[in-house]
Amino acid sequence: MMCAEPALEIVAPFGGGCTVELRGELDVDNADRLAAEIRDVAHGKVVLLDLAGLSFIDASGVRALATVRNVLAQDGRWLFIERPRPQVRRIIDLVERLQDEQLRSFGIVG
């Protein structure tokens, strides 16, 4: 499968946090790199990860997001996912049901 490289951008810094927009595909080929990039650009107490532009995610991508959430939580910070497309939301929900408690605490808005 040829995968589009995801684009990552801070689109809306706000007092106490930021919104990070993700576009493209998040899969086994780029999940670790992208998780590191999200950790690098995320600032503030609250990080909103806007997935409206994400067209595909696999279990590796969901695990990468869980890793980012856990790293931020260790610093007393929060990661929330917002506006996932229906197909992305279905994969996140499926992986959450199949995995252990580590993946069960995403806050998905909308």
C-alpha positions, 0 to 999 in steps of 0.5 A, a space after each residue: 500500500 502506498 501511503 500519503 505522508 501525513 502533514 502535521 501543523 499547529 493551527 491554533 495556539 490558545 491560552 493553555 494549549 494548542 490545536 494540532 491538525 493532522 492530514 493524510 494517513 497514519 499507519 505503520 510506515 509513519 506512526 512512530 515518526 509522527 508521534 515524535 513530531 506531535 510530542 515536539 510541537 505540542 505545547 500547553 496543558 491541553 493539546 487538541 488533535 484535529 483529525 478532520 483531515 486524516 483519511 486513514 489510520 491503522 492500529 499502529 497509528 492508534 497506538 502511536 496516539 495512545 503513546 503521545 497521550 501517555 507521554 503528555 499525561 506524565 507531564 500532567 497534560 491532556 490530549 483530546 481528539 476532535 473531529 475524526 472522520 467516521 472511518 477513522 473513528 471506527 478504527 479508533 473505537 475498534 482498537 480501543 475495544 480490542 486493546 487493554 485499558 491503556 487505549 480506553 481513555 481517549 477523549 473524542 469530541 464530535 
